[in-house]
Amino acid sequence: MRDDPTVVGLVERARHGDAGAWDALVDRYAPLVWAVCRRYGLGGADAEDVAASVWLRLVERLGTIREPAALPGWLATTVRHECLALLRSRRRQVLVGDEAGLDTVDDPAFEEVLLTQERHIALRAAFDNLPEHCRQLLALLFDDPPAPYAQISSSTGTPVGAIGPTRRRCLDKLRSDPVLAAVAGAEQQP
């Protein structure tokens, strides 16, 4: 997702003082920050301290990030450095292996966390781009447990016989969203 126009736009707007864009960046990437903290065995107050340091560093360096679309990688690297600094400052023993292994983000598990996070972000963005009737219909259909067709029909005004075909059209729109297509394309590249 290195060429995700949404990220580029949010970074540019945040650089110019748009508080809404900053909040959107934090909402979008907070799960990534927490996931990296958990990878290093941090939780609670330690993870909150690391997250606060990372967001502060981003505020300080937002104007110097050359590739805004590379923000997820920058964040992951910064979180990793902050976690290691915290662990060293507390002189804790990390019982996950040698410390050299902690210095790499090439771990397949970490990459999978990052890809999963990007997929979730892309899916949320694509869902938000759907027309209101599609969002409402899909939310009712994929609720746990799913709403009965009679309830969906009365809530959405969609005839019971049209719910299935409408669902298919809405899912097709969701699948064709460029944000999801970018993620799918990135996952299929060697």
C-alpha positions in Angstrom: 0.0 0.0 0.0 3.0 2.3 -0.6 1.0 4.3 -3.1 -2.2 4.6 -1.1 -3.6 8.1 -1.9 -5.6 8.2 1.3 -2.4 8.0 3.4 -0.6 10.6 1.3 -3.6 12.9 1.6 -3.9 12.5 5.3 -0.2 13.2 5.8 -0.3 16.3 3.6 -3.3 17.7 5.4 -1.8 16.9 8.9 1.3 18.7 7.8 -0.8 21.8 7.2 -2.4 21.6 10.6 -5.6 19.7 9.9 -6.5 18.2 13.3 -9.1 15.9 11.6 -6.4 14.4 9.4 -4.1 13.9 12.4 -6.9 12.1 14.3 -7.5 9.9 11.2 -3.8 9.0 11.0 -3.8 8.0 14.7 -7.0 6.0 14.4 -5.7 4.3 11.3 -2.3 3.3 12.7 -2.8 2.9 16.4 -3.5 -0.8 16.0 -0.2 -1.2 14.2 1.6 0.6 17.1 0.0 -1.6 19.7 0.7 -4.8 17.6 4.4 -4.0 17.5 4.4 -3.2 21.2 2.8 -6.6 21.9 5.5 -8.2 19.7 8.1 -6.9 22.1 6.1 -8.1 25.2 5.0 -4.7 26.2 1.5 -4.0 27.5 -0.3 -1.6 29.8 1.6 1.5 30.8 4.8 0.5 28.9 2.9 0.2 25.6 1.1 3.5 26.3 4.5 5.2 27.0 5.9 3.9 23.7 2.8 4.9 21.8 3.0 8.4 23.2 6.7 8.7 22.2 5.9 7.5 18.7 3.1 10.0 18.1 5.3 12.7 19.5 8.1 11.8 17.2 5.7 11.8 14.3 4.5 15.3 15.2 8.1 16.4 15.3 9.1 14.8 12.0 5.9 14.9 10.0 7.3 17.7 7.8 10.4 15.7 7.0 8.9 12.4 5.9 9.8 12.2 2.2 7.4 9.4 1.2 4.1 9.9 3.0 2.8 6.6 1.6 5.6 4.8 3.5 4.2 6.0 6.8 3.3 2.5 8.1 6.9 1.4 7.7 8.2 4.5 9.4 5.8 4.0 12.3 6.7 0.3 12.6 10.5 1.1 12.7 10.0 4.0 15.2 7.9 1.8 17.5 10.5 -0.9 17.3 13.2 1.5 18.3 11.1 2.9 21.1 10.4 -0.6 22.4 14.0 -1.5 22.4 15.0 1.8 24.1 12.4 1.2 26.8 13.5 -2.4 27.4 17.2 -1.4 27.6 16.4 1.5 29.9 14.6 -0.8 32.3 17.4 -3.4 32.1 14.8 -6.1 31.6 15.6 -9.5 30.3 13.6 -10.4 27.2 13.1 -14.1 27.1 12.2 -14.3 23.4 15.6 -15.1 22.0 18.8 -13.1 21.4 18.5 -9.3 21.2 19.9 -9.3 17.6 16.6 -11.0 16.6 14.7 -8.1 18.1 16.4 -5.6 15.8 14.8 -7.0 12.6 11.3 -6.4 11.3 11.8 -9.0 8.6 10.1 -11.5 10.8 7.3 -13.2 8.8 5.0 -12.9 11.7 5.5 -9.1 11.9 5.0 -8.8 8.2 1.8 -10.7 8.5 0.6 -8.4 11.3 1.3 -5.4 9.1 -0.4 -7.0 6.0 -3.4 -7.9 8.2 -3.6 -4.3 9.5 -3.4 -2.9 6.0 -6.2 -5.3 4.8 -8.4 -4.2 7.7 -7.8 -0.5 7.0 -8.5 -1.0 3.3 -11.7 -2.9 4.0 -12.9 -0.2 6.4 -12.1 2.5 3.8 -13.8 0.5 1.0 -16.9 -0.1 3.2 -17.1 3.6 3.9 -17.1 4.3 0.2 -20.1 2.1 -0.5 -23.5 3.8 -0.9 -25.6 4.1 2.3 -28.0 1.3 1.3 -25.2 -1.1 0.7 -23.5 -0.3 4.0 -26.8 -0.8 5.8 -27.7 -4.0 4.0 -24.3 -5.6 4.5 -24.1 -4.5 8.2 -27.4 -6.3 8.8 -26.4 -9.4 6.8 -23.1 -9.8 8.5 -24.2 -8.9 12.0 -23.7 -11.7 14.5 -26.2 -13.3 14.3 -27.4 -12.1 10.9 -30.7 -10.3 10.9 -33.6 -12.3 9.3 -34.5 -11.3 5.8 -37.9 -10.0 6.9 -36.2 -7.6 9.3 -33.7 -6.5 6.7 -36.5 -5.9 4.2 -38.4 -3.7 6.7 -35.3 -1.8 7.8 -33.9 -1.2 4.3 -37.0 -1.1 2.2 -35.5 -3.9 0.0 -38.0 -6.6 -1.1 -37.1 -10.0 0.5 -36.5 -11.5 -3.0 -34.1 -8.7 -3.9 -31.9 -9.0 -0.8 -29.6 -11.7 -2.3 -29.0 -10.0 -5.6 -28.5 -6.6 -3.9 -26.0 -8.2 -1.5 -24.1 -9.6 -4.5 -24.0 -6.2 -6.2 -22.9 -4.5 -3.0 -20.1 -7.1 -2.5 -19.0 -6.6 -6.1 -18.8 -2.9 -5.5 -16.8 -3.5 -2.4 -14.4 -5.9 -4.2 -13.9 -3.4 -7.0 -12.9 -0.5 -4.7 -9.5 0.8 -5.7 -8.2 0.7 -2.1 -8.9 -3.0 -1.8 -7.6 -3.6 -5.3 -4.3 -1.9 -4.3 -4.0 -4.2 -1.2 -4.8 -7.3 -3.3 -2.3 -6.2 -6.0 0.4 -5.7 -3.4 -0.2 -9.1 -1.8 0.0 -10.9 -5.2 3.4 -9.3 -6.1 6.4 -11.6 -5.6 
